[in-house]
């Protein structure tokens, strides 16, 4: 044992035939406390084990999932749990990019542009706003990678 102060030891040497060992000294008393390391698992394994439960409850909390996985004596961190949830959702519903591809094939011009304006805002702009228009852009993160432009008038 490599722990400091532990008396557990064994000493062995190779015999003359070169294939076997001879045990010469053995102290079987452990004075240290050994800590068992929990198993570390992948998000794919978690998704396969919890697939049906995540299908029924896609917003399952981290605590509930940890309680279920405690029977397996595994260690799961928050990031891995989140990846497992995403993988289980993709296995059940498919990837978002596949759904988007279906929509864009069905209606090619549907997601190119969109204009949204409230009637009161339009009327107020026509009747009394200063002739100043501000434009701002924002890069959207996610599987689609688009740009959202905002137009604001004062």
C-alpha positions in Angstrom: 0.0 0.0 0.0 1.3 3.4 -0.9 -0.4 5.3 2.0 1.9 6.8 4.5 2.1 4.8 7.7 0.3 1.7 6.4 1.9 -1.6 7.4 0.4 -3.7 4.5 3.3 -5.1 2.5 4.3 -8.1 0.4 7.6 -9.0 -1.1 8.0 -11.5 -4.0 10.7 -12.4 -6.4 10.9 -14.3 -9.6 11.9 -18.0 -9.4 14.6 -19.6 -11.4 12.2 -20.7 -14.2 11.5 -17.1 -14.9 7.7 -17.6 -15.1 6.5 -17.7 -11.5 6.9 -15.6 -8.4 7.7 -16.7 -4.9 6.0 -14.8 -2.1 8.6 -14.2 0.6 7.0 -11.7 3.0 3.3 -10.7 3.5 1.8 -8.4 6.2 -2.0 -8.4 5.7 -2.8 -5.6 8.2 -4.1 -2.4 6.6 -3.9 0.7 8.8 -5.1 3.1 6.2 -8.6 3.7 4.9 -9.1 2.9 1.3 -11.6 5.1 -0.6 -13.5 3.4 -3.4 -13.7 5.6 -6.5 -17.2 5.8 -8.1 -17.4 4.7 -11.7 -17.3 7.4 -14.3 -19.7 6.8 -17.2 -20.4 8.4 -20.6 -23.4 10.5 -21.5 -24.3 7.9 -24.2 -24.6 5.2 -21.5 -26.7 7.5 -19.3 -29.0 8.2 -22.2 -29.4 4.5 -22.9 -30.1 3.7 -19.2 -32.5 6.6 -18.6 -33.9 6.8 -22.2 -37.5 5.9 -21.4 -37.6 7.9 -18.2 -36.2 10.9 -20.0 -38.7 10.3 -22.8 -41.5 10.5 -20.3 -40.0 13.4 -18.3 -37.7 15.4 -20.6 -37.2 18.0 -17.9 -36.0 15.6 -15.3 -34.0 17.3 -12.6 -30.4 16.5 -11.9 -31.3 15.3 -8.4 -33.9 12.9 -9.7 -31.5 11.5 -12.2 -28.8 11.1 -9.6 -31.2 9.3 -7.4 -32.0 6.8 -10.2 -28.3 6.3 -11.1 -27.3 5.8 -7.4 -28.3 2.1 -7.8 -25.5 1.8 -10.4 -22.9 3.5 -8.1 -21.8 5.9 -10.9 -20.5 9.5 -10.8 -22.3 11.9 -13.0 -21.5 15.6 -13.3 -24.0 18.3 -14.5 -22.5 18.7 -18.0 -22.6 15.0 -18.6 -26.2 14.8 -17.4 -27.2 17.6 -19.7 -25.5 15.9 -22.7 -27.3 12.7 -21.8 -30.6 14.6 -21.8 -29.9 16.0 -25.2 -28.9 12.6 -26.6 -32.1 11.0 -25.2 -34.2 13.8 -26.7 -32.5 13.4 -30.1 -33.0 9.7 -30.0 -36.7 10.2 -29.3 -37.5 13.2 -31.4 -34.6 13.5 -33.8 -32.1 16.3 -34.2 -33.3 19.9 -34.5 -31.3 20.4 -37.7 -33.3 17.5 -39.3 -36.6 19.2 -38.4 -35.3 22.5 -39.8 -34.3 20.8 -43.0 -37.8 19.3 -43.4 -39.3 22.8 -43.0 -36.9 24.5 -45.4 -37.5 21.8 -48.0 -41.3 22.2 -47.6 -41.4 26.0 -47.7 -38.1 27.3 -49.1 -38.8 31.0 -48.6 -40.4 30.6 -45.2 -37.4 31.3 -42.9 -35.6 33.9 -45.0 -37.0 37.1 -43.5 -39.7 38.2 -41.1 -41.1 41.7 -40.3 -42.9 42.3 -37.1 -44.5 45.6 -36.2 -47.2 46.6 -33.8 -49.9 48.9 -35.2 -49.5 51.5 -32.5 -45.7 51.6 -33.1 -46.2 52.1 -36.8 -48.8 54.9 -36.3 -46.6 56.6 -33.7 -43.6 56.5 -36.1 -45.5 58.0 -39.0 -47.2 60.8 -36.9 -44.5 62.1 -34.6 -41.1 60.3 -34.4 -37.8 61.9 -35.3 -36.4 60.7 -38.6 -33.8 58.5 -36.9 -33.7 54.7 -37.4 -31.2 52.6 -35.5 -30.2 49.2 -36.7 -28.6 46.5 -34.5 -27.5 43.0 -35.3 -27.1 39.9 -33.2 -25.5 36.6 -34.1 -27.7 33.7 -32.9 -25.9 30.8 -31.3 -27.2 27.3 -31.7 -27.5 24.8 -34.5 -28.7 27.3 -37.1 -26.2 30.1 -36.9 -28.3 33.0 -38.2 -28.2 36.7 -37.7 -31.1 38.7 -36.2 -31.4 42.4 -37.2 -33.4 44.8 -35.1 -34.6 48.2 -36.3 -35.4 50.8 -33.7 -36.8 54.3 -34.0 -36.7 57.1 -31.5 
